[in-house]
Amino acid sequence: MSHYHAHDVLVIGSGAAGLSLALQLAERASIAVLCKGELNEGATYWAQGGIAAVLHKNDSVDSHVADTLTCLLYTSPSPRDRG
């Protein structure tokens, strides 16, 4: 059985950018957000704005600190590029 849906804008992707766009346009247009799975399965849902907590017995605060410092190493500009 086929269904017909009419919207002004189709946002493809339910990550942070797609949902941000949908919220921005929602007051002016009818929006549909298309995602490849459940909304709580994407990386944006799990990232939760950078909030992290130790939730498993095999996890630790030290591992979170190490992950953060490793990420900082790969995402920060080199000293030569800093103005």
PyMOL Python script that loads the backbone (N, CA, C, O; Angstrom):
from pymol import cmd

cmd.read_pdbstr("""\
ATOM      1  N   MET A   1       0.836  -1.168   0.000  1.00  0.00           N
ATOM      2  CA  MET A   1       0.000   0.000   0.000  1.00  0.00           C
ATOM      3  C   MET A   1       0.890   1.242   0.000  1.00  0.00           C
ATOM      4  O   MET A   1       1.826   1.323   0.795  1.00  0.00           O
ATOM      5  N   SER A   2       0.624   2.183  -0.850  1.00  0.00           N
ATOM      6  CA  SER A   2       1.430   3.397  -0.913  1.00  0.00           C
ATOM      7  C   SER A   2       0.758   4.520  -0.120  1.00  0.00           C
ATOM      8  O   SER A   2      -0.463   4.568   0.028  1.00  0.00           O
ATOM      9  N   HIS A   3       1.594   5.405   0.375  1.00  0.00           N
ATOM     10  CA  HIS A   3       1.126   6.554   1.141  1.00  0.00           C
ATOM     11  C   HIS A   3       1.661   7.815   0.488  1.00  0.00           C
ATOM     12  O   HIS A   3       2.761   7.817  -0.064  1.00  0.00           O
ATOM     13  N   TYR A   4       0.897   8.869   0.548  1.00  0.00           N
ATOM     14  CA  TYR A   4       1.304  10.153  -0.006  1.00  0.00           C
ATOM     15  C   TYR A   4       1.472  11.135   1.140  1.00  0.00           C
ATOM     16  O   TYR A   4       0.579  11.289   1.974  1.00  0.00           O
ATOM     17  N   HIS A   5       2.622  11.798   1.178  1.00  0.00           N
ATOM     18  CA  HIS A   5       2.891  12.800   2.201  1.00  0.00           C
ATOM     19  C   HIS A   5       3.291  14.090   1.490  1.00  0.00           C
ATOM     20  O   HIS A   5       4.112  14.065   0.572  1.00  0.00           O
ATOM     21  N   ALA A   6       2.732  15.184   1.898  1.00  0.00           N
ATOM     22  CA  ALA A   6       3.059  16.476   1.282  1.00  0.00           C
ATOM     23  C   ALA A   6       3.734  17.377   2.316  1.00  0.00           C
ATOM     24  O   ALA A   6       3.192  17.626   3.393  1.00  0.00           O
ATOM     25  N   HIS A   7       4.929  17.859   1.967  1.00  0.00           N
ATOM     26  CA  HIS A   7       5.694  18.769   2.821  1.00  0.00           C
ATOM     27  C   HIS A   7       6.353  19.816   1.943  1.00  0.00           C
ATOM     28  O   HIS A   7       6.558  19.604   0.748  1.00  0.00           O
ATOM     29  N   ASP A   8       6.679  20.941   2.546  1.00  0.00           N
ATOM     30  CA  ASP A   8       7.398  21.984   1.814  1.00  0.00           C
ATOM     31  C   ASP A   8       8.879  21.650   1.674  1.00  0.00           C
ATOM     32  O   ASP A   8       9.499  21.948   0.654  1.00  0.00           O
ATOM     33  N   VAL A   9       9.440  21.025   2.715  1.00  0.00           N
ATOM     34  CA  VAL A   9      10.876  20.742   2.743  1.00  0.00           C
ATOM     35  C   VAL A   9      11.102  19.316   3.233  1.00  0.00           C
ATOM     36  O   VAL A   9      10.491  18.878   4.207  1.00  0.00           O
ATOM     37  N   LEU A  10      11.982  18.604   2.550  1.00  0.00           N
ATOM     38  CA  LEU A  10      12.416  17.281   2.987  1.00  0.00           C
ATOM     39  C   LEU A  10      13.870  17.396   3.415  1.00  0.00           C
ATOM     40  O   LEU A  10      14.739  17.707   2.599  1.00  0.00           O
ATOM     41  N   VAL A  11      14.134  17.149   4.681  1.00  0.00           N
ATOM     42  CA  VAL A  11      15.497  17.165   5.208  1.00  0.00           C
ATOM     43  C   VAL A  11      15.971  15.717   5.236  1.00  0.00           C
ATOM     44  O   VAL A  11      15.360  14.867   5.885  1.00  0.00           O
ATOM     45  N   ILE A  12      17.054  15.444   4.534  1.00  0.00           N
ATOM     46  CA  ILE A  12      17.600  14.090   4.493  1.00  0.00           C
ATOM     47  C   ILE A  12      18.756  14.016   5.484  1.00  0.00           C
ATOM     48  O   ILE A  12      19.812  14.615   5.279  1.00  0.00           O
ATOM     49  N   GLY A  13      18.537  13.279   6.545  1.00  0.00           N
ATOM     50  CA  GLY A  13      19.541  13.145   7.594  1.00  0.00           C
ATOM     51  C   GLY A  13      19.037  13.711   8.902  1.00  0.00           C
ATOM     52  O   GLY A  13      18.551  14.841   8.958  1.00  0.00           O
ATOM     53  N   SER A  14      19.154  12.917   9.958  1.00  0.00           N
ATOM     54  CA  SER A  14      18.641  13.344  11.263  1.00  0.00           C
ATOM     55  C   SER A  14      19.767  13.628  12.251  1.00  0.00           C
ATOM     56  O   SER A  14      19.582  13.538  13.465  1.00  0.00           O
ATOM     57  N   GLY A  15      20.928  13.970  11.716  1.00  0.00           N
ATOM     58  CA  GLY A  15      22.039  14.367  12.584  1.00  0.00           C
ATOM     59  C   GLY A  15      21.837  15.788  13.077  1.00  0.00           C
ATOM     60  O   GLY A  15      20.781  16.383  12.866  1.00  0.00           O
ATOM     61  N   ALA A  16      22.836  16.321  13.724  1.00  0.00           N
ATOM     62  CA  ALA A  16      22.740  17.659  14.304  1.00  0.00           C
ATOM     63  C   ALA A  16      22.411  18.712  13.244  1.00  0.00           C
ATOM     64  O   ALA A  16      21.579  19.587  13.483  1.00  0.00           O
ATOM     65  N   ALA A  17      23.043  18.637  12.096  1.00  0.00           N
ATOM     66  CA  ALA A  17      22.802  19.637  11.044  1.00  0.00           C
ATOM     67  C   ALA A  17      21.384  19.531  10.496  1.00  0.00           C
ATOM     68  O   ALA A  17      20.707  20.546  10.331  1.00  0.00           O
ATOM     69  N   GLY A  18      20.929  18.312  10.212  1.00  0.00           N
ATOM     70  CA  GLY A  18      19.592  18.124   9.666  1.00  0.00           C
ATOM     71  C   GLY A  18      18.510  18.553  10.636  1.00  0.00           C
ATOM     72  O   GLY A  18      17.558  19.229  10.245  1.00  0.00           O
ATOM     73  N   LEU A  19      18.642  18.173  11.884  1.00  0.00           N
ATOM     74  CA  LEU A  19      17.638  18.556  12.874  1.00  0.00           C
ATOM     75  C   LEU A  19      17.670  20.042  13.166  1.00  0.00           C
ATOM     76  O   LEU A  19      16.626  20.652  13.402  1.00  0.00           O
ATOM     77  N   SER A  20      18.859  20.634  13.155  1.00  0.00           N
ATOM     78  CA  SER A  20      18.970  22.079  13.345  1.00  0.00           C
ATOM     79  C   SER A  20      18.254  22.824  12.221  1.00  0.00           C
ATOM     80  O   SER A  20      17.528  23.786  12.471  1.00  0.00           O
ATOM     81  N   LEU A  21      18.459  22.380  10.991  1.00  0.00           N
ATOM     82  CA  LEU A  21      17.775  22.987   9.848  1.00  0.00           C
ATOM     83  C   LEU A  21      16.265  22.834   9.981  1.00  0.00           C
ATOM     84  O   LEU A  21      15.518  23.788   9.762  1.00  0.00           O
ATOM     85  N   ALA A  22      15.819  21.643  10.338  1.00  0.00           N
ATOM     86  CA  ALA A  22      14.382  21.400  10.491  1.00  0.00           C
ATOM     87  C   ALA A  22      13.774  22.332  11.533  1.00  0.00           C
ATOM     88  O   ALA A  22      12.687  22.870  11.327  1.00  0.00           O
ATOM     89  N   LEU A  23      14.462  22.522  12.638  1.00  0.00           N
ATOM     90  CA  LEU A  23      13.959  23.432  13.669  1.00  0.00           C
ATOM     91  C   LEU A  23      13.919  24.874  13.187  1.00  0.00           C
ATOM     92  O   LEU A  23      12.982  25.612  13.490  1.00  0.00           O
ATOM     93  N   GLN A  24      14.941  25.270  12.435  1.00  0.00           N
ATOM     94  CA  GLN A  24      14.999  26.638  11.907  1.00  0.00           C
ATOM     95  C   GLN A  24      13.841  26.922  10.948  1.00  0.00           C
ATOM     96  O   GLN A  24      13.293  28.025  10.941  1.00  0.00           O
ATOM     97  N   LEU A  25      13.474  25.936  10.147  1.00  0.00           N
ATOM     98  CA  LEU A  25      12.451  26.125   9.117  1.00  0.00           C
ATOM     99  C   LEU A  25      11.033  25.827   9.598  1.00  0.00           C
ATOM    100  O   LEU A  25      10.068  26.182   8.922  1.00  0.00           O
ATOM    101  N   ALA A  26      10.896  25.189  10.738  1.00  0.00           N
ATOM    102  CA  ALA A  26       9.597  24.679  11.184  1.00  0.00           C
ATOM    103  C   ALA A  26       8.521  25.745  11.322  1.00  0.00           C
ATOM    104  O   ALA A  26       7.344  25.452  11.111  1.00  0.00           O
ATOM    105  N   GLU A  27       8.889  26.971  11.670  1.00  0.00           N
ATOM    106  CA  GLU A  27       7.883  28.025  11.822  1.00  0.00           C
ATOM    107  C   GLU A  27       7.373  28.541  10.486  1.00  0.00           C
ATOM    108  O   GLU A  27       6.310  29.158  10.422  1.00  0.00           O
ATOM    109  N   ARG A  28       8.127  28.290   9.414  1.00  0.00           N
ATOM    110  CA  ARG A  28       7.766  28.847   8.109  1.00  0.00           C
ATOM    111  C   ARG A  28       7.337  27.803   7.093  1.00  0.00           C
ATOM    112  O   ARG A  28       6.806  28.155   6.039  1.00  0.00           O
ATOM    113  N   ALA A  29       7.553  26.525   7.384  1.00  0.00           N
ATOM    114  CA  ALA A  29       7.272  25.512   6.369  1.00  0.00           C
ATOM    115  C   ALA A  29       6.908  24.186   7.037  1.00  0.00           C
ATOM    116  O   ALA A  29       7.190  23.961   8.214  1.00  0.00           O
ATOM    117  N   SER A  30       6.287  23.334   6.265  1.00  0.00           N
ATOM    118  CA  SER A  30       5.999  21.964   6.696  1.00  0.00           C
ATOM    119  C   SER A  30       7.245  21.126   6.406  1.00  0.00           C
ATOM    120  O   SER A  30       7.706  21.065   5.266  1.00  0.00           O
ATOM    121  N   ILE A  31       7.780  20.487   7.430  1.00  0.00           N
ATOM    122  CA  ILE A  31       9.069  19.798   7.328  1.00  0.00           C
ATOM    123  C   ILE A  31       8.894  18.296   7.535  1.00  0.00           C
ATOM    124  O   ILE A  31       8.116  17.860   8.383  1.00  0.00           O
ATOM    125  N   ALA A  32       9.627  17.520   6.753  1.00  0.00           N
ATOM    126  CA  ALA A  32       9.760  16.081   6.986  1.00  0.00           C
ATOM    127  C   ALA A  32      11.247  15.787   7.110  1.00  0.00           C
ATOM    128  O   ALA A  32      12.051  16.263   6.308  1.00  0.00           O
ATOM    129  N   VAL A  33      11.608  15.004   8.114  1.00  0.00           N
ATOM    130  CA  VAL A  33      13.004  14.591   8.307  1.00  0.00           C
ATOM    131  C   VAL A  33      13.087  13.103   7.982  1.00  0.00           C
ATOM    132  O   VAL A  33      12.373  12.286   8.564  1.00  0.00           O
ATOM    133  N   LEU A  34      13.960  12.771   7.054  1.00  0.00           N
ATOM    134  CA  LEU A  34      14.155  11.388   6.625  1.00  0.00           C
ATOM    135  C   LEU A  34      15.443  10.863   7.236  1.00  0.00           C
ATOM    136  O   LEU A  34      16.509  11.455   7.063  1.00  0.00           O
ATOM    137  N   CYS A  35      15.341   9.736   7.961  1.00  0.00           N
ATOM    138  CA  CYS A  35      16.542   9.145   8.548  1.00  0.00           C
ATOM    139  C   CYS A  35      16.608   7.676   8.172  1.00  0.00           C
ATOM    140  O   CYS A  35      15.597   7.064   7.827  1.00  0.00           O
ATOM    141  N   LYS A  36      17.804   7.117   8.242  1.00  0.00           N
ATOM    142  CA  LYS A  36      18.001   5.738   7.780  1.00  0.00           C
ATOM    143  C   LYS A  36      17.591   4.687   8.803  1.00  0.00           C
ATOM    144  O   LYS A  36      17.544   3.500   8.480  1.00  0.00           O
ATOM    145  N   GLY A  37      17.299   5.097  10.012  1.00  0.00           N
ATOM    146  CA  GLY A  37      16.913   4.149  11.059  1.00  0.00           C
ATOM    147  C   GLY A  37      16.142   4.868  12.143  1.00  0.00           C
ATOM    148  O   GLY A  37      15.501   5.890  11.897  1.00  0.00           O
ATOM    149  N   GLU A  38      16.208   4.330  13.333  1.00  0.00           N
ATOM    150  CA  GLU A  38      15.559   4.959  14.468  1.00  0.00           C
ATOM    151  C   GLU A  38      16.312   6.232  14.861  1.00  0.00           C
ATOM    152  O   GLU A  38      17.533   6.297  14.715  1.00  0.00           O
ATOM    153  N   LEU A  39      15.601   7.234  15.355  1.00  0.00           N
ATOM    154  CA  LEU A  39      16.243   8.494  15.720  1.00  0.00           C
ATOM    155  C   LEU A  39      17.287   8.321  16.820  1.00  0.00           C
ATOM    156  O   LEU A  39      18.239   9.099  16.887  1.00  0.00           O
ATOM    157  N   ASN A  40      17.130   7.336  17.668  1.00  0.00           N
ATOM    158  CA  ASN A  40      18.088   7.159  18.764  1.00  0.00           C
ATOM    159  C   ASN A  40      19.248   6.232  18.406  1.00  0.00           C
ATOM    160  O   ASN A  40      19.965   5.774  19.295  1.00  0.00           O
ATOM    161  N   GLU A  41      19.442   5.950  17.119  1.00  0.00           N
ATOM    162  CA  GLU A  41      20.550   5.076  16.706  1.00  0.00           C
ATOM    163  C   GLU A  41      21.721   5.847  16.104  1.00  0.00           C
ATOM    164  O   GLU A  41      22.782   5.264  15.882  1.00  0.00           O
ATOM    165  N   GLY A  42      21.560   7.114  15.840  1.00  0.00           N
ATOM    166  CA  GLY A  42      22.606   7.887  15.174  1.00  0.00           C
ATOM    167  C   GLY A  42      23.676   8.391  16.122  1.00  0.00           C
ATOM    168  O   GLY A  42      23.513   8.356  17.341  1.00  0.00           O
ATOM    169  N   ALA A  43      24.766   8.856  15.550  1.00  0.00           N
ATOM    170  CA  ALA A  43      25.894   9.356  16.332  1.00  0.00           C
ATOM    171  C   ALA A  43      25.532  10.605  17.138  1.00  0.00           C
ATOM    172  O   ALA A  43      26.025  10.786  18.251  1.00  0.00           O
ATOM    173  N   THR A  44      24.678  11.461  16.587  1.00  0.00           N
ATOM    174  CA  THR A  44      24.301  12.685  17.299  1.00  0.00           C
ATOM    175  C   THR A  44      23.573  12.348  18.595  1.00  0.00           C
ATOM    176  O   THR A  44      23.817  12.972  19.627  1.00  0.00           O
ATOM    177  N   TYR A  45      22.698  11.385  18.543  1.00  0.00           N
ATOM    178  CA  TYR A  45      21.980  10.972  19.752  1.00  0.00           C
ATOM    179  C   TYR A  45      22.964  10.499  20.817  1.00  0.00           C
ATOM    180  O   TYR A  45      22.850  10.874  21.984  1.00  0.00           O
ATOM    181  N   TRP A  46      23.925   9.682  20.416  1.00  0.00           N
ATOM    182  CA  TRP A  46      24.865   9.126  21.380  1.00  0.00           C
ATOM    183  C   TRP A  46      25.876  10.161  21.864  1.00  0.00           C
ATOM    184  O   TRP A  46      26.369  10.058  22.988  1.00  0.00           O
ATOM    185  N   ALA A  47      26.191  11.150  21.041  1.00  0.00           N
ATOM    186  CA  ALA A  47      27.151  12.184  21.444  1.00  0.00           C
ATOM    187  C   ALA A  47      26.585  13.049  22.555  1.00  0.00           C
ATOM    188  O   ALA A  47      27.325  13.473  23.443  1.00  0.00           O
ATOM    189  N   GLN A  48      25.299  13.317  22.525  1.00  0.00           N
ATOM    190  CA  GLN A  48      24.606  14.081  23.557  1.00  0.00           C
ATOM    191  C   GLN A  48      25.326  15.377  23.904  1.00  0.00           C
ATOM    192  O   GLN A  48      25.462  15.728  25.077  1.00  0.00           O
ATOM    193  N   GLY A  49      25.779  16.073  22.895  1.00  0.00           N
ATOM    194  CA  GLY A  49      26.398  17.368  23.148  1.00  0.00           C
ATOM    195  C   GLY A  49      27.703  17.306  23.902  1.00  0.00           C
ATOM    196  O   GLY A  49      28.098  18.285  24.537  1.00  0.00           O
ATOM    197  N   GLY A  50      28.377  16.185  23.846  1.00  0.00           N
ATOM    198  CA  GLY A  50      29.666  16.081  24.520  1.00  0.00           C
ATOM    199  C   GLY A  50      29.572  15.596  25.958  1.00  0.00           C
ATOM    200  O   GLY A  50      30.587  15.518  26.651  1.00  0.00           O
ATOM    201  N   ILE A  51      28.382  15.272  26.412  1.00  0.00           N
ATOM    202  CA  ILE A  51      28.234  14.771  27.773  1.00  0.00           C
ATOM    203  C   ILE A  51      28.755  13.342  27.819  1.00  0.00           C
ATOM    204  O   ILE A  51      28.398  12.520  26.976  1.00  0.00           O
ATOM    205  N   ALA A  52      29.593  13.048  28.795  1.00  0.00           N
ATOM    206  CA  ALA A  52      30.134  11.697  28.921  1.00  0.00           C
ATOM    207  C   ALA A  52      30.047  11.260  30.379  1.00  0.00           C
ATOM    208  O   ALA A  52      30.180  12.073  31.293  1.00  0.00           O
ATOM    209  N   ALA A  53      29.827   9.992  30.578  1.00  0.00           N
ATOM    210  CA  ALA A  53      29.755   9.454  31.937  1.00  0.00           C
ATOM    211  C   ALA A  53      30.258   8.015  31.937  1.00  0.00           C
ATOM    212  O   ALA A  53      30.191   7.317  30.926  1.00  0.00           O
ATOM    213  N   VAL A  54      30.751   7.598  33.062  1.00  0.00           N
ATOM    214  CA  VAL A  54      31.185   6.222  33.229  1.00  0.00           C
ATOM    215  C   VAL A  54      29.942   5.406  33.599  1.00  0.00           C
ATOM    216  O   VAL A  54      29.380   5.559  34.684  1.00  0.00           O
ATOM    217  N   LEU A  55      29.529   4.539  32.675  1.00  0.00           N
ATOM    218  CA  LEU A  55      28.297   3.783  32.876  1.00  0.00           C
ATOM    219  C   LEU A  55      28.508   2.272  32.931  1.00  0.00           C
ATOM    220  O   LEU A  55      27.576   1.527  33.234  1.00  0.00           O
ATOM    221  N   HIS A  56      29.703   1.825  32.647  1.00  0.00           N
ATOM    222  CA  HIS A  56      29.961   0.382  32.582  1.00  0.00           C
ATOM    223  C   HIS A  56      31.135   0.047  33.483  1.00  0.00           C
ATOM    224  O   HIS A  56      32.037   0.866  33.660  1.00  0.00           O
ATOM    225  N   LYS A  57      31.132  -1.143  34.051  1.00  0.00           N
ATOM    226  CA  LYS A  57      32.212  -1.526  34.974  1.00  0.00           C
ATOM    227  C   LYS A  57      33.580  -1.566  34.303  1.00  0.00           C
ATOM    228  O   LYS A  57      34.603  -1.440  34.976  1.00  0.00           O
ATOM    229  N   ASN A  58      33.609  -1.743  32.970  1.00  0.00           N
ATOM    230  CA  ASN A  58      34.886  -1.756  32.241  1.00  0.00           C
ATOM    231  C   ASN A  58      35.303  -0.374  31.766  1.00  0.00           C
ATOM    232  O   ASN A  58      36.308  -0.244  31.067  1.00  0.00           O
ATOM    233  N   ASP A  59      34.563   0.646  32.125  1.00  0.00           N
ATOM    234  CA  ASP A  59      34.854   2.014  31.723  1.00  0.00           C
ATOM    235  C   ASP A  59      35.470   2.749  32.908  1.00  0.00           C
ATOM    236  O   ASP A  59      35.377   2.290  34.047  1.00  0.00           O
ATOM    237  N   SER A  60      36.106   3.908  32.634  1.00  0.00           N
ATOM    238  CA  SER A  60      36.690   4.692  33.728  1.00  0.00           C
ATOM    239  C   SER A  60      36.790   6.150  33.334  1.00  0.00           C
ATOM    240  O   SER A  60      36.757   6.498  32.153  1.00  0.00           O
ATOM    241  N   VAL A  61      36.911   6.988  34.335  1.00  0.00           N
ATOM    242  CA  VAL A  61      37.117   8.417  34.092  1.00  0.00           C
ATOM    243  C   VAL A  61      38.424   8.620  33.327  1.00  0.00           C
ATOM    244  O   VAL A  61      38.496   9.451  32.422  1.00  0.00           O
ATOM    245  N   ASP A  62      39.451   7.862  33.693  1.00  0.00           N
ATOM    246  CA  ASP A  62      40.746   7.987  33.015  1.00  0.00           C
ATOM    247  C   ASP A  62      40.635   7.709  31.515  1.00  0.00           C
ATOM    248  O   ASP A  62      41.287   8.380  30.715  1.00  0.00           O
ATOM    249  N   SER A  63      39.815   6.727  31.126  1.00  0.00           N
ATOM    250  CA  SER A  63      39.663   6.442  29.694  1.00  0.00           C
ATOM    251  C   SER A  63      38.945   7.584  28.977  1.00  0.00           C
ATOM    252  O   SER A  63      39.238   7.863  27.815  1.00  0.00           O
ATOM    253  N   HIS A  64      38.008   8.247  29.657  1.00  0.00           N
ATOM    254  CA  HIS A  64      37.334   9.401  29.062  1.00  0.00           C
ATOM    255  C   HIS A  64      38.316  10.557  28.872  1.00  0.00           C
ATOM    256  O   HIS A  64      38.299  11.231  27.842  1.00  0.00           O
ATOM    257  N   VAL A  65      39.155  10.776  29.855  1.00  0.00           N
ATOM    258  CA  VAL A  65      40.170  11.833  29.753  1.00  0.00           C
ATOM    259  C   VAL A  65      41.129  11.517  28.605  1.00  0.00           C
ATOM    260  O   VAL A  65      41.461  12.402  27.816  1.00  0.00           O
ATOM    261  N   ALA A  66      41.570  10.278  28.509  1.00  0.00           N
ATOM    262  CA  ALA A  66      42.483   9.881  27.427  1.00  0.00           C
ATOM    263  C   ALA A  66      41.821  10.078  26.063  1.00  0.00           C
ATOM    264  O   ALA A  66      42.461  10.575  25.136  1.00  0.00           O
ATOM    265  N   ASP A  67      40.551   9.697  25.927  1.00  0.00           N
ATOM    266  CA  ASP A  67      39.831   9.897  24.665  1.00  0.00           C
ATOM    267  C   ASP A  67      39.751  11.370  24.305  1.00  0.00           C
ATOM    268  O   ASP A  67      39.957  11.742  23.150  1.00  0.00           O
ATOM    269  N   THR A  68      39.449  12.216  25.295  1.00  0.00           N
ATOM    270  CA  THR A  68      39.338  13.654  25.050  1.00  0.00           C
ATOM    271  C   THR A  68      40.673  14.239  24.604  1.00  0.00           C
ATOM    272  O   THR A  68      40.719  15.029  23.661  1.00  0.00           O
ATOM    273  N   LEU A  69      41.753  13.859  25.271  1.00  0.00           N
ATOM    274  CA  LEU A  69      43.071  14.383  24.912  1.00  0.00           C
ATOM    275  C   LEU A  69      43.510  13.889  23.537  1.00  0.00           C
ATOM    276  O   LEU A  69      44.134  14.635  22.782  1.00  0.00           O
ATOM    277  N   THR A  70      43.192  12.648  23.208  1.00  0.00           N
ATOM    278  CA  THR A  70      43.515  12.115  21.884  1.00  0.00           C
ATOM    279  C   THR A  70      42.762  12.885  20.805  1.00  0.00           C
ATOM    280  O   THR A  70      43.336  13.256  19.781  1.00  0.00           O
ATOM    281  N   CYS A  71      41.484  13.120  21.040  1.00  0.00           N
ATOM    282  CA  CYS A  71      40.673  13.876  20.088  1.00  0.00           C
ATOM    283  C   CYS A  71      41.219  15.292  19.936  1.00  0.00           C
ATOM    284  O   CYS A  71      41.295  15.815  18.824  1.00  0.00           O
ATOM    285  N   LEU A  72      41.595  15.903  21.039  1.00  0.00           N
ATOM    286  CA  LEU A  72      42.159  17.260  21.012  1.00  0.00           C
ATOM    287  C   LEU A  72      43.424  17.294  20.163  1.00  0.00           C
ATOM    288  O   LEU A  72      43.647  18.242  19.410  1.00  0.00           O
ATOM    289  N   LEU A  73      44.235  16.276  20.284  1.00  0.00           N
ATOM    290  CA  LEU A  73      45.475  16.183  19.515  1.00  0.00           C
ATOM    291  C   LEU A  73      45.192  16.208  18.013  1.00  0.00           C
ATOM    292  O   LEU A  73      45.906  16.864  17.254  1.00  0.00           O
ATOM    293  N   TYR A  74      44.140  15.488  17.583  1.00  0.00           N
ATOM    294  CA  TYR A  74      43.840  15.374  16.160  1.00  0.00           C
ATOM    295  C   TYR A  74      42.974  16.501  15.614  1.00  0.00           C
ATOM    296  O   TYR A  74      42.896  16.670  14.397  1.00  0.00           O
ATOM    297  N   THR A  75      42.325  17.274  16.471  1.00  0.00           N
ATOM    298  CA  THR A  75      41.421  18.321  15.981  1.00  0.00           C
ATOM    299  C   THR A  75      41.952  19.733  16.180  1.00  0.00           C
ATOM    300  O   THR A  75      41.427  20.675  15.586  1.00  0.00           O
ATOM    301  N   SER A  76      42.964  19.895  16.989  1.00  0.00           N
ATOM    302  CA  SER A  76      43.515  21.234  17.233  1.00  0.00           C
ATOM    303  C   SER A  76      44.494  21.610  16.133  1.00  0.00           C
ATOM    304  O   SER A  76      45.222  20.759  15.620  1.00  0.00           O
ATOM    305  N   PRO A  77      44.509  22.899  15.771  1.00  0.00           N
ATOM    306  CA  PRO A  77      45.518  23.321  14.783  1.00  0.00           C
ATOM    307  C   PRO A  77      46.924  23.179  15.365  1.00  0.00           C
ATOM    308  O   PRO A  77      47.119  23.253  16.578  1.00  0.00           O
ATOM    309  N   SER A  78      47.885  22.976  14.491  1.00  0.00           N
ATOM    310  CA  SER A  78      49.251  22.849  14.967  1.00  0.00           C
ATOM    311  C   SER A  78      49.718  24.215  15.492  1.00  0.00           C
ATOM    312  O   SER A  78      49.155  25.239  15.105  1.00  0.00           O
ATOM    313  N   PRO A  79      50.735  24.251  16.366  1.00  0.00           N
ATOM    314  CA  PRO A  79      51.226  25.531  16.869  1.00  0.00           C
ATOM    315  C   PRO A  79      51.610  26.489  15.740  1.00  0.00           C
ATOM    316  O   PRO A  79      51.448  27.702  15.878  1.00  0.00           O
ATOM    317  N   ARG A  80      52.105  25.968  14.650  1.00  0.00           N
ATOM    318  CA  ARG A  80      52.503  26.789  13.505  1.00  0.00           C
ATOM    319  C   ARG A  80      51.281  27.498  12.889  1.00  0.00           C
ATOM    320  O   ARG A  80      51.401  28.609  12.373  1.00  0.00           O
ATOM    321  N   ASP A  81      50.079  26.831  12.950  1.00  0.00           N
ATOM    322  CA  ASP A  81      48.873  27.392  12.348  1.00  0.00           C
ATOM    323  C   ASP A  81      48.126  28.349  13.280  1.00  0.00           C
ATOM    324  O   ASP A  81      47.251  29.093  12.838  1.00  0.00           O
ATOM    325  N   ARG A  82      48.470  28.328  14.561  1.00  0.00           N
ATOM    326  CA  ARG A  82      47.779  29.214  15.501  1.00  0.00           C
ATOM    327  C   ARG A  82      48.286  30.631  15.303  1.00  0.00           C
ATOM    328  O   ARG A  82      49.491  30.867  15.222  1.00  0.00           O
ATOM    329  N   GLY A  83      47.365  31.559  15.228  1.00  0.00           N
ATOM    330  CA  GLY A  83      47.720  32.939  14.924  1.00  0.00           C
ATOM    331  C   GLY A  83      48.197  33.691  16.068  1.00  0.00           C
ATOM    332  O   GLY A  83      48.528  34.869  15.938  1.00  0.00           O
TER     333      GLY A  83
END
""", "prot")
cmd.dss("prot")
cmd.show_as("cartoon", "prot")
cmd.util.cbc("prot")
cmd.orient("prot")
